[in-house]
Amino acid sequence: MFFKTLVAVMVLFFIATGAFAQFAGPGMTGGGNTTVKQILDRPVDDVRVILRGSILSKIAHEKYMFSDGTGQIIVDIDDEYFPYNRPITPQTTVEIAGEVDTEFMGTKVDVKQITIISDTGTATQQQGGFRDAPQPKGTNATNAP
């Protein structure tokens, strides 16, 4: 009898904790889509955010000014997170995902992922490789095998 009761309690416990883990409404400590204005008005450290807008300028190494139309915030983007051989201009719409970082110097977003949504700028897309590398002496593109 004791064993059956213990098993029933454990099953109910695991079912209940699974239900709580799936809830994503009011009262949760953040996550999801938000705006720069909301972050700056009520900054919560380490909350995950997704923002859509544009990178306006580079401020310092791996630090950029980002705007989504509701405000501007500094974003910290490691070089490894930028798409390979895809130039990003202020006219490029990007989606950034990261965590809010509140420090004594101000609030910023530590970016963990960046996705290009659309590119309306005039920058041409570059291809990888050595297309413009100099040819060895005695060869040229017209007589190469």
Secondary structure, 3 states (H helix, E strand, C coil): CHHHHHHHHHHHHHHHHHHHHHCCCCCCCCCCECCHHHHHHCCCCCCEEEEEEEEEEEEECCEEEEECCCCEEEEEECHHHCCCCCCCCCCEEEEEEEEEEEECCEEEEEEEEEEEEEECCCCCCCCCCCCCCCCCCCCCCCCCC
